[in-house]
Amino acid sequence: MSLALAMLAMQATPAAAAPSAPAATPAAKQWPTREGNFTVRDFRFRSGETLPEVRLHYTTLGSPHRNARGEIDNAVMVIHGTGGSGKQFLRPQFADELYGPGQPLDITRYYIILPDNVGHGGSSKPSDGLRMKFPHYDYDDMVELQHRLLTDGLGIRRMRLIMGTSMGCMQGFVWGEMYPDFMQALMPLACEPVQIAGLNRMWRQMIVDGIKADPAWMNGDYTTQPIQGLRTAASISLIVGGAPLNLQKLYSDRDAAIAYVRERIDADIASRDANDMIYQFESSKTYNPWPDLEKIKAPMTWINSADDFINPRNFTFPQEALKRMPNARFRLIAESDGTHGHGTHSWAKFWKQDLIELLARSAR
């Protein structure tokens, strides 16, 4: 999930008796998960900086299946977005549509791996103690570390499917170029395969600059979180991740809208570390798979949403990219008062059939 706050905002559903206020989000089902940590030693980042140990935290569902050659052949990795973690994919709108019996990623058939990227969740990050001395990572570093986790940590030589949302969507394109033979299928959700420039770069820079402009940030050496800087960041995140039709439907009453936005901003601030957030948004600076799209071999289904502020529907990048990726298909989800803007990527009901078809056409 790019934008943890935006995802919080997108979880609400309409109340039956009071259309102007949201109903409570359904309680998440308790899925049978396992958690683990894998350590990559003496890792050299593309910045030239090194860490003696990089901890990678991950969550799994299901069990690995081995073919006649003893190789794991049912592994699926789902990659989260900026500021998120693998556990976001246990939320009902994602997990309850995909992991159950007979569903597309039935955990009795598939081995689901939900990693926390470096800088996120339970993996190594600036807030562990190094603060702004933590190595500056980018998406290529993240993908290489994911590859180390899968191969050296979990013994996987080929993935059945790699899918990802937002930042994870972009990392799907990086995966396809860095390790073109490593996956049987790719499903990127909510991104473009071009460098992050234009308005997309501007709002990300505003988040970073807003945090750094808070005197309480103290060049990253704060003892309490720089609240005003985080408030700026959270406010920008909510705007760019919002869905106008959906939020108008849920909060058509003025006072309900005010109460909701204040609650969501406060919740987002409470969940953040300022230095972690700076690193998370700056990690996108070197992303640019556009020159090497022809390297992507795996069958791909790429999904964007018409009401996504971050990836506007009138960009021509998908049409141009498809000419260079013969195994790729693209679909734009139509806007409605039920879609969730950028966050539609985590509501599987909108693209579950696309996943079913991708698994079928990539089967061997």
KEKE-3310 file (N, C-alpha, C; in steps of 0.2 Angstrom, whole numbers, plus 5000, padded with zeros to 4 digits):
npx = (5004:5004:5005:5000:4990:4980:4975:4969:4959:4952:4945:4933:4915:4898:4885:4870:4859:4862:4867:4876:4886:4900:4900:4907:4923:4923:4927:4944:4947:4955:4968:4978:4994:5012:5027:5043:5061:5074:5091:5102:5119:5132:5127:5128:5122:5115:5119:5131:5134:5134:5128:5131:5122:5106:5090:5076:5059:5045:5029:5020:5008:4999:5008:5024:5025:5032:5039:5042:5056:5060:5058:5051:5036:5024:5024:5019:5022:5017:5019:5020:5016:5022:5026:5019:5016:5019:5008:4997:4990:4982:4970:4952:4947:4956:4962:4951:4945:4953:4961:4954:4945:4945:4946:4956:4969:4970:4975:4977:4983:4992:5008:5010:5019:5023:5032:5041:5047:5064:5066:5054:5040:5043:5056:5074:5077:5078:5073:5077:5088:5099:5094:5096:5108:5106:5108:5105:5092:5085:5073:5078:5087:5078:5072:5082:5085:5073:5074:5085:5079:5069:5077:5089:5084:5072:5073:5068:5067:5060:5046:5029:5020:5022:5016:5010:5007:5005:5020:5024:5019:5027:5039:5037:5038:5052:5057:5053:5062:5075:5076:5071:5068:5063:5050:5034:5023:5017:5009:5006:4999:4992:5001:5014:5026:5037:5049:5047:5041:5035:5019:5018:5031:5032:5022:5027:5040:5035:5030:5042:5050:5041:5042:5055:5056:5050:5055:5056:5061:5075:5086:5084:5087:5078:5069:5056:5042:5041:5028:5021:5027:5024:5010:5008:5013:5004:4992:4994:4996:4983:4975:4980:4978:4965:4947:4936:4922:4919:4922:4913:4901:4902:4903:4894:4888:4893:4899:4902:4912:4922:4925:4929:4941:4949:4951:4957:4969:4975:4977:4986:4997:5000:5005:5017:5035:5046:5059:5059:5049:5053:5064:5057:5049:5059:5065:5060:5067:5076:5069:5065:5060:5057:5066:5070:5059:5057:5064:5056:5048:5039:5021:5010:4998:4992:4985:4976:4967:4953:4950:4962:4972:4986:4991:4985:4971:4972:4985:4996:5005:5002:4997:5008:5018:5013:5015:5028:5029:5025:5018:5010:4995:4983:4972:4960:4952:4935:4929:4919:4906:4910:4923:4940:4950:4967:4969:4961:4968:4970:4958:4951:4940:4938:4947:4949:4945:4953:4965:4962:4962:4975:4982:4978:4982:4995:4999:5008)
npy = (4994:5010:5024:5023:5030:5033:5020:5017:5026:5021:5010:5011:5007:5009:5014:5005:5011:5024:5034:5045:5042:5031:5013:5002:4995:4978:4965:4958:4942:4928:4923:4908:4911:4912:4919:4926:4929:4934:4936:4946:4947:4959:4968:4977:4992:5001:5014:5014:5013:5002:4988:4978:4969:4965:4964:4955:4954:4943:4937:4922:4911:4896:4882:4876:4868:4854:4849:4835:4836:4841:4855:4870:4874:4882:4895:4911:4929:4944:4961:4975:4993:5010:5014:5004:4986:4969:4963:4970:4964:4955:4960:4961:4965:4961:4948:4940:4938:4931:4920:4910:4893:4887:4899:4911:4912:4901:4895:4882:4877:4886:4894:4908:4922:4936:4949:4961:4976:4982:4995:4996:4990:4975:4974:4979:4996:5015:5019:5010:5014:5019:5031:5045:5040:5028:5017:5023:5017:5010:5005:4995:4990:4985:4975:4966:4962:4956:4945:4938:4934:4925:4916:4912:4912:4905:4895:4895:4894:4897:4908:4906:4916:4934:4948:4965:4980:4997:5005:4992:4987:4994:4989:4976:4978:4981:4968:4960:4964:4963:4950:4941:4927:4922:4922:4915:4922:4939:4952:4968:4981:4997:5007:5016:5012:5021:5034:5042:5057:5074:5079:5068:5066:5078:5079:5069:5075:5086:5080:5075:5087:5094:5087:5089:5102:5105:5112:5103:5092:5091:5088:5074:5069:5069:5068:5066:5063:5074:5082:5092:5092:5078:5079:5087:5079:5068:5074:5077:5064:5059:5066:5064:5050:5049:5045:5054:5052:5041:5045:5056:5049:5042:5052:5063:5072:5087:5088:5075:5072:5081:5076:5063:5065:5071:5061:5051:5057:5059:5046:5041:5049:5044:5032:5033:5035:5048:5049:5036:5038:5048:5041:5031:5038:5044:5033:5031:5038:5034:5025:5018:5009:5010:5011:4997:4989:4978:4968:4961:4945:4937:4932:4945:4954:4969:4982:4997:5011:5021:5032:5035:5047:5047:5039:5045:5042:5047:5046:5041:5031:5016:5011:5014:5006:4993:4990:4986:4975:4960:4950:4956:4962:4975:4983:4995:5000:5005:5021:5023:5026:5016:5012:5015:5025:5027:5017:5006:4996:4987:4981:4967:4962:4970:4966:4952:4942:4945:4941:4927:4924:4927:4917:4906:4908:4908:4895:4880)
npz = (5000:4995:5004:5019:5027:5017:5014:5026:5026:5015:5020:5025:5025:5018:5029:5033:5039:5040:5029:5028:5036:5040:5041:5053:5050:5044:5056:5055:5048:5057:5050:5047:5050:5049:5055:5052:5052:5042:5039:5030:5027:5028:5017:5003:4998:4984:4985:4989:5002:5017:5027:5041:5045:5038:5042:5037:5039:5038:5033:5032:5023:5021:5014:5007:4992:4984:4968:4957:4955:4967:4969:4975:4970:4971:4976:4980:4980:4988:4987:4997:4998:4999:5015:5021:5026:5025:5032:5029:5019:5025:5028:5027:5015:5005:5009:5012:5000:4993:4999:5004:5004:4987:4982:4972:4977:4986:5001:5004:4993:4988:4993:5002:5003:5012:5012:5023:5017:5017:5028:5032:5042:5051:5047:5045:5048:5049:5061:5070:5076:5069:5063:5053:5048:5043:5029:5013:5004:4988:4976:4968:4978:4987:4979:4977:4990:4993:4984:4989:5001:4996:4989:4996:5009:5009:5000:4987:4970:4959:4956:4957:4956:4956:4964:4967:4976:4972:4977:4978:4966:4957:4960:4955:4941:4942:4946:4935:4926:4932:4936:4925:4923:4934:4939:4936:4933:4933:4942:4943:4952:4952:4947:4937:4924:4923:4927:4942:4941:4937:4944:4953:4958:4964:4975:4983:4986:4994:5005:5011:5012:5021:5033:5036:5037:5049:5065:5076:5070:5070:5062:5061:5073:5084:5099:5102:5091:5077:5076:5069:5056:5053:5052:5041:5031:5033:5029:5016:5011:5013:5004:4991:4990:4991:4986:4977:4974:4982:4995:4996:4995:5007:5017:5016:5025:5032:5045:5049:5039:5043:5056:5052:5044:5054:5063:5055:5051:5064:5068:5058:5060:5073:5070:5063:5060:5059:5052:5046:5037:5029:5022:5016:5006:4999:4993:4981:4971:4961:4953:4937:4926:4912:4901:4899:4897:4888:4892:4901:4903:4908:4908:4911:4920:4922:4932:4934:4941:4937:4945:4952:4959:4959:4948:4935:4924:4911:4907:4895:4896:4898:4886:4877:4883:4882:4869:4869:4878:4875:4882:4891:4898:4900:4911:4915:4929:4930:4937:4951:4964:4973:4971:4976:4974:4973:4982:4978:4973:4984:4986:4982:4976:4964:4955:4955:4946:4935:4941:4942:4928:4924:4931:4925:4912:4913:4918:4919)
capx = (5000:5007:5001:4996:4984:4975:4972:4965:4953:4948:4943:4926:4910:4893:4881:4864:4854:4864:4871:4881:4892:4902:4899:4913:4926:4922:4933:4948:4947:4961:4971:4984:5000:5018:5031:5050:5066:5080:5097:5107:5125:5136:5124:5130:5117:5117:5122:5138:5134:5134:5126:5133:5116:5099:5084:5070:5054:5040:5023:5018:5002:5000:5014:5027:5024:5038:5038:5046:5063:5061:5058:5045:5032:5018:5026:5017:5024:5014:5023:5017:5018:5026:5024:5015:5020:5016:5002:4991:4987:4978:4964:4947:4945:4961:4963:4944:4943:4958:4965:4950:4945:4942:4948:4962:4976:4968:4981:4979:4986:4998:5012:5009:5024:5021:5038:5041:5053:5069:5064:5046:5037:5048:5063:5078:5074:5081:5071:5080:5093:5104:5091:5098:5114:5104:5110:5099:5090:5080:5069:5083:5090:5073:5070:5088:5084:5067:5077:5089:5075:5066:5082:5094:5081:5066:5075:5064:5071:5056:5040:5023:5017:5024:5011:5012:5002:5008:5027:5025:5018:5033:5044:5035:5042:5059:5058:5053:5069:5081:5076:5066:5066:5062:5043:5029:5018:5017:5003:5007:4993:4992:5008:5016:5033:5041:5052:5043:5042:5029:5016:5020:5037:5031:5019:5032:5045:5032:5030:5049:5051:5037:5044:5062:5055:5048:5060:5056:5064:5082:5090:5083:5089:5072:5067:5049:5041:5040:5021:5018:5029:5020:5003:5009:5014:4998:4987:4996:4995:4976:4972:4982:4976:4957:4943:4931:4915:4918:4922:4907:4896:4902:4904:4890:4887:4899:4902:4905:4918:4927:4927:4933:4948:4954:4952:4962:4976:4978:4979:4991:5003:5002:5008:5023:5041:5047:5064:5057:5044:5058:5067:5052:5047:5065:5068:5058:5070:5080:5065:5064:5060:5055:5071:5071:5053:5058:5067:5051:5046:5033:5014:5008:4991:4993:4979:4976:4960:4952:4950:4968:4975:4993:4992:4979:4968:4973:4992:4997:5010:5000:4996:5014:5021:5010:5018:5035:5028:5020:5015:5007:4988:4982:4965:4959:4945:4931:4927:4912:4906:4912:4930:4944:4955:4973:4968:4957:4973:4969:4951:4952:4934:4938:4952:4950:4944:4959:4970:4961:4963:4982:4985:4976:4986:5002:5000:5012)
capy = (5000:5016:5029:5019:5033:5032:5014:5017:5030:5017:5004:5012:5004:5013:5011:5004:5016:5031:5034:5050:5040:5024:5008:5000:4990:4971:4962:4954:4935:4926:4918:4904:4914:4911:4924:4924:4934:4932:4941:4946:4949:4963:4970:4984:4996:5004:5021:5012:5011:4995:4986:4972:4964:4968:4960:4955:4951:4941:4933:4917:4907:4890:4878:4875:4861:4852:4845:4829:4838:4844:4862:4873:4877:4885:4901:4918:4934:4950:4966:4981:4999:5014:5015:4998:4980:4963:4961:4973:4959:4950:4963:4957:4966:4957:4941:4936:4937:4927:4915:4904:4887:4888:4906:4912:4910:4896:4893:4875:4876:4891:4896:4915:4926:4943:4952:4968:4978:4986:5002:4995:4985:4972:4974:4984:5003:5020:5020:5005:5017:5023:5037:5047:5037:5022:5018:5026:5012:5011:5000:4990:4987:4981:4969:4962:4959:4951:4939:4935:4931:4920:4910:4910:4911:4901:4890:4895:4895:4901:4910:4905:4923:4940:4953:4970:4986:5004:5003:4985:4987:4997:4983:4971:4979:4980:4961:4958:4966:4961:4943:4939:4920:4920:4921:4912:4927:4946:4956:4974:4985:5004:5011:5016:5009:5027:5037:5046:5064:5078:5080:5062:5068:5085:5078:5065:5079:5090:5076:5075:5094:5096:5084:5092:5109:5106:5112:5098:5086:5092:5084:5067:5068:5071:5063:5065:5064:5080:5081:5096:5089:5072:5081:5089:5073:5064:5077:5076:5057:5058:5070:5060:5043:5049:5044:5059:5049:5036:5049:5060:5045:5040:5057:5068:5076:5091:5087:5068:5073:5084:5071:5058:5067:5072:5054:5048:5061:5058:5039:5041:5052:5040:5026:5035:5038:5053:5047:5030:5040:5051:5036:5027:5041:5045:5027:5030:5043:5031:5021:5020:5003:5012:5009:4990:4985:4972:4962:4957:4939:4933:4934:4950:4957:4976:4985:5003:5013:5027:5037:5036:5053:5046:5037:5047:5038:5050:5045:5036:5026:5009:5010:5014:5001:4987:4988:4983:4969:4956:4945:4960:4964:4980:4985:5001:4999:5011:5024:5023:5028:5011:5012:5018:5029:5023:5011:5001:4990:4982:4978:4962:4961:4973:4963:4945:4939:4946:4936:4920:4923:4927:4911:4901:4908:4907:4889:4875)
capz = (5000:4996:5008:5024:5029:5012:5015:5032:5024:5011:5023:5027:5020:5020:5035:5030:5042:5040:5023:5028:5040:5038:5046:5056:5046:5047:5059:5051:5050:5059:5046:5050:5048:5052:5054:5052:5050:5038:5040:5025:5030:5024:5011:5000:4994:4978:4987:4991:5010:5019:5034:5042:5045:5036:5045:5033:5042:5033:5036:5027:5024:5017:5014:5001:4989:4980:4962:4956:4956:4974:4969:4977:4964:4972:4980:4978:4984:4987:4989:4999:4996:5003:5022:5023:5028:5023:5036:5027:5015:5029:5029:5024:5008:5001:5011:5012:4993:4989:5002:5006:4999:4981:4980:4968:4981:4991:5005:5004:4986:4987:4998:5001:5006:5013:5016:5025:5014:5021:5030:5034:5046:5056:5044:5047:5046:5052:5068:5074:5080:5065:5061:5046:5046:5040:5022:5008:4999:4983:4974:4966:4984:4990:4975:4978:4996:4992:4980:4994:5006:4993:4987:5002:5015:5009:4996:4981:4964:4954:4959:4953:4955:4960:4963:4972:4976:4973:4977:4976:4959:4953:4961:4951:4935:4943:4946:4928:4922:4936:4936:4921:4922:4941:4940:4931:4931:4937:4943:4946:4954:4954:4946:4930:4923:4921:4933:4946:4940:4937:4951:4957:4962:4968:4981:4987:4989:4999:5011:5014:5014:5026:5039:5037:5039:5056:5069:5080:5067:5072:5057:5062:5080:5088:5105:5101:5084:5074:5075:5063:5050:5051:5050:5034:5027:5033:5026:5009:5009:5012:4998:4985:4991:4992:4980:4978:4974:4987:5001:4996:4997:5014:5021:5013:5030:5033:5052:5048:5035:5047:5061:5049:5042:5060:5066:5051:5052:5070:5067:5054:5064:5078:5067:5059:5063:5053:5048:5042:5032:5024:5018:5012:5000:4995:4990:4974:4967:4955:4949:4930:4922:4905:4895:4898:4897:4883:4896:4905:4899:4911:4907:4916:4920:4925:4934:4937:4943:4934:4950:4955:4958:4958:4941:4931:4919:4904:4905:4889:4897:4897:4879:4874:4886:4880:4863:4870:4882:4871:4886:4896:4897:4905:4912:4919:4933:4930:4943:4954:4971:4977:4971:4982:4972:4973:4986:4974:4973:4989:4986:4977:4972:4958:4950:4957:4940:4932:4944:4940:4921:4924:4934:4920:4905:4914:4920:4915)
cpx = (5004:5002:4997:4990:4978:4972:4968:4958:4949:4945:4935:4921:4903:4888:4874:4859:4856:4869:4877:4887:4894:4901:4906:4916:4925:4929:4937:4948:4954:4964:4977:4991:5006:5023:5039:5054:5071:5085:5101:5113:5129:5133:5126:5124:5120:5120:5129:5139:5132:5131:5128:5128:5110:5094:5078:5065:5049:5035:5022:5011:5002:5007:5017:5026:5030:5036:5042:5054:5065:5061:5051:5042:5026:5018:5023:5019:5020:5018:5019:5019:5021:5023:5020:5019:5016:5009:4996:4987:4983:4971:4958:4946:4950:4960:4956:4942:4947:4961:4960:4949:4941:4943:4954:4968:4974:4975:4982:4982:4992:5002:5013:5015:5023:5027:5037:5048:5058:5066:5057:5045:5042:5055:5067:5076:5078:5079:5073:5085:5098:5101:5094:5105:5112:5106:5103:5098:5086:5077:5073:5085:5084:5071:5076:5087:5078:5070:5081:5085:5072:5071:5086:5090:5075:5067:5071:5068:5067:5049:5034:5020:5020:5019:5012:5007:5006:5016:5028:5024:5024:5039:5043:5038:5049:5061:5058:5059:5075:5082:5070:5063:5064:5055:5039:5024:5019:5011:5004:5000:4994:4999:5009:5024:5038:5044:5047:5045:5035:5026:5017:5026:5036:5028:5023:5037:5042:5032:5037:5051:5047:5039:5051:5061:5052:5054:5061:5060:5071:5086:5090:5085:5084:5072:5060:5047:5039:5033:5018:5021:5026:5013:5003:5009:5008:4993:4988:4994:4987:4973:4974:4980:4968:4954:4937:4924:4914:4917:4915:4901:4896:4901:4900:4888:4894:4903:4905:4911:4924:4930:4931:4940:4952:4956:4958:4969:4979:4981:4985:4998:5005:5006:5015:5029:5044:5053:5063:5053:5048:5061:5063:5050:5053:5067:5065:5062:5074:5076:5064:5065:5059:5060:5071:5065:5053:5061:5062:5048:5040:5026:5013:5001:4992:4987:4980:4969:4959:4952:4956:4972:4983:4995:4986:4977:4970:4981:4992:5002:5008:5000:5003:5018:5019:5013:5025:5035:5023:5016:5011:5000:4987:4974:4964:4952:4941:4929:4920:4912:4908:4919:4934:4950:4961:4973:4964:4962:4972:4962:4950:4946:4934:4943:4953:4949:4950:4965:4969:4963:4971:4985:4983:4981:4993:5004:5004:5011)
cpy = (5006:5020:5025:5023:5033:5026:5014:5021:5026:5011:5004:5009:5008:5010:5011:5009:5023:5032:5040:5048:5033:5019:5006:4995:4983:4969:4957:4946:4933:4921:4914:4906:4911:4917:4922:4930:4931:4937:4940:4950:4953:4965:4977:4987:4999:5011:5020:5011:5004:4994:4979:4966:4968:4963:4961:4951:4949:4937:4928:4914:4901:4886:4877:4868:4860:4848:4839:4830:4841:4851:4864:4876:4880:4892:4907:4923:4940:4955:4972:4987:5003:5015:5009:4992:4974:4961:4965:4969:4953:4954:4960:4958:4963:4950:4937:4935:4932:4921:4909:4898:4889:4895:4906:4910:4906:4894:4886:4873:4880:4892:4904:4918:4933:4947:4959:4971:4982:4993:5002:4990:4982:4972:4980:4991:5008:5020:5015:5008:5021:5030:5039:5044:5030:5023:5020:5020:5014:5005:4994:4986:4982:4975:4964:4958:4954:4944:4935:4931:4925:4914:4908:4908:4906:4895:4889:4897:4898:4902:4908:4912:4928:4945:4959:4976:4992:5003:4996:4983:4989:4992:4977:4972:4978:4972:4958:4959:4963:4953:4940:4932:4918:4919:4918:4917:4933:4949:4962:4978:4992:5007:5012:5014:5015:5030:5042:5054:5068:5079:5074:5063:5074:5083:5074:5070:5084:5086:5076:5082:5096:5093:5088:5099:5110:5106:5107:5091:5086:5087:5076:5065:5069:5066:5062:5067:5071:5081:5086:5094:5083:5074:5084:5083:5068:5067:5077:5069:5056:5061:5066:5053:5043:5047:5049:5056:5045:5040:5053:5055:5043:5046:5063:5073:5080:5089:5080:5068:5076:5079:5066:5060:5068:5066:5051:5051:5059:5050:5038:5043:5047:5033:5027:5036:5042:5051:5041:5033:5044:5046:5032:5031:5043:5039:5027:5034:5040:5026:5023:5014:5004:5010:5002:4986:4978:4966:4958:4951:4937:4936:4939:4953:4963:4979:4992:5005:5020:5033:5038:5042:5052:5044:5038:5043:5041:5049:5040:5031:5018:5007:5009:5008:4994:4985:4985:4977:4965:4951:4949:4962:4970:4982:4991:5000:5005:5014:5023:5025:5022:5009:5016:5022:5024:5017:5005:4995:4985:4979:4973:4960:4964:4970:4955:4941:4939:4942:4929:4919:4923:4920:4906:4902:4908:4900:4884:4868)
cpz = (5000:5000:5013:5026:5024:5013:5021:5030:5019:5014:5025:5022:5023:5025:5031:5033:5041:5035:5024:5033:5039:5043:5048:5051:5049:5051:5055:5053:5052:5055:5049:5047:5052:5051:5055:5051:5047:5038:5034:5028:5025:5017:5009:4996:4988:4979:4988:4999:5011:5026:5035:5043:5043:5038:5040:5037:5037:5036:5030:5028:5019:5018:5008:4998:4984:4974:4962:4957:4963:4975:4972:4971:4965:4976:4976:4983:4983:4991:4991:4996:5001:5010:5025:5026:5025:5026:5033:5022:5019:5031:5025:5017:5003:5003:5010:5005:4990:4992:5004:5002:4993:4978:4976:4971:4987:4995:5006:4998:4986:4994:4998:5006:5006:5016:5018:5021:5019:5022:5032:5039:5051:5053:5047:5044:5051:5059:5073:5078:5076:5063:5054:5044:5043:5032:5018:5003:4994:4981:4972:4972:4987:4986:4976:4985:4996:4989:4985:4999:5002:4992:4993:5008:5015:5004:4990:4975:4958:4957:4955:4951:4959:4959:4968:4971:4976:4972:4975:4969:4955:4954:4957:4944:4936:4943:4939:4924:4925:4935:4932:4920:4929:4943:4934:4929:4936:4937:4947:4947:4956:4953:4938:4929:4921:4928:4936:4945:4940:4944:4955:4961:4966:4975:4986:4991:4994:5005:5015:5016:5020:5033:5041:5039:5046:5061:5074:5077:5069:5068:5058:5069:5085:5094:5105:5094:5082:5072:5069:5056:5048:5049:5043:5030:5027:5029:5018:5006:5008:5006:4992:4985:4991:4985:4981:4978:4980:4994:5001:4998:5004:5019:5018:5018:5032:5040:5052:5044:5039:5053:5058:5048:5048:5063:5062:5051:5058:5071:5063:5057:5069:5076:5064:5064:5057:5049:5044:5036:5027:5019:5014:5006:4996:4991:4983:4969:4960:4951:4942:4926:4914:4900:4894:4899:4893:4887:4900:4900:4902:4909:4913:4915:4925:4926:4937:4938:4940:4939:4954:4954:4956:4951:4937:4925:4912:4903:4899:4890:4896:4890:4875:4877:4884:4873:4863:4875:4879:4876:4891:4893:4902:4905:4917:4923:4933:4937:4945:4961:4976:4976:4975:4980:4971:4977:4984:4974:4978:4990:4981:4973:4965:4953:4951:4950:4935:4934:4942:4933:4920:4926:4929:4914:4907:4917:4916:4918)
residu = (MET:SER:LEU:ALA:LEU:ALA:MET:LEU:ALA:MET:GLN:ALA:THR:PRO:ALA:ALA:ALA:ALA:PRO:SER:ALA:PRO:ALA:ALA:THR:PRO:ALA:ALA:LYS:GLN:TRP:PRO:THR:ARG:GLU:GLY:ASN:PHE:THR:VAL:ARG:ASP:PHE:ARG:PHE:ARG:SER:GLY:GLU:THR:LEU:PRO:GLU:VAL:ARG:LEU:HIS:TYR:THR:THR:LEU:GLY:SER:PRO:HIS:ARG:ASN:ALA:ARG:GLY:GLU:ILE:ASP:ASN:ALA:VAL:MET:VAL:ILE:HIS:GLY:THR:GLY:GLY:SER:GLY:LYS:GLN:PHE:LEU:ARG:PRO:GLN:PHE:ALA:ASP:GLU:LEU:TYR:GLY:PRO:GLY:GLN:PRO:LEU:ASP:ILE:THR:ARG:TYR:TYR:ILE:ILE:LEU:PRO:ASP:ASN:VAL:GLY:HIS:GLY:GLY:SER:SER:LYS:PRO:SER:ASP:GLY:LEU:ARG:MET:LYS:PHE:PRO:HIS:TYR:ASP:TYR:ASP:ASP:MET:VAL:GLU:LEU:GLN:HIS:ARG:LEU:LEU:THR:ASP:GLY:LEU:GLY:ILE:ARG:ARG:MET:ARG:LEU:ILE:MET:GLY:THR:SER:MET:GLY:CYS:MET:GLN:GLY:PHE:VAL:TRP:GLY:GLU:MET:TYR:PRO:ASP:PHE:MET:GLN:ALA:LEU:MET:PRO:LEU:ALA:CYS:GLU:PRO:VAL:GLN:ILE:ALA:GLY:LEU:ASN:ARG:MET:TRP:ARG:GLN:MET:ILE:VAL:ASP:GLY:ILE:LYS:ALA:ASP:PRO:ALA:TRP:MET:ASN:GLY:ASP:TYR:THR:THR:GLN:PRO:ILE:GLN:GLY:LEU:ARG:THR:ALA:ALA:SER:ILE:SER:LEU:ILE:VAL:GLY:GLY:ALA:PRO:LEU:ASN:LEU:GLN:LYS:LEU:TYR:SER:ASP:ARG:ASP:ALA:ALA:ILE:ALA:TYR:VAL:ARG:GLU:ARG:ILE:ASP:ALA:ASP:ILE:ALA:SER:ARG:ASP:ALA:ASN:ASP:MET:ILE:TYR:GLN:PHE:GLU:SER:SER:LYS:THR:TYR:ASN:PRO:TRP:PRO:ASP:LEU:GLU:LYS:ILE:LYS:ALA:PRO:MET:THR:TRP:ILE:ASN:SER:ALA:ASP:ASP:PHE:ILE:ASN:PRO:ARG:ASN:PHE:THR:PHE:PRO:GLN:GLU:ALA:LEU:LYS:ARG:MET:PRO:ASN:ALA:ARG:PHE:ARG:LEU:ILE:ALA:GLU:SER:ASP:GLY:THR:HIS:GLY:HIS:GLY:THR:HIS:SER:TRP:ALA:LYS:PHE:TRP:LYS:GLN:ASP:LEU:ILE:GLU:LEU:LEU:ALA:ARG:SER:ALA:ARG)
# end
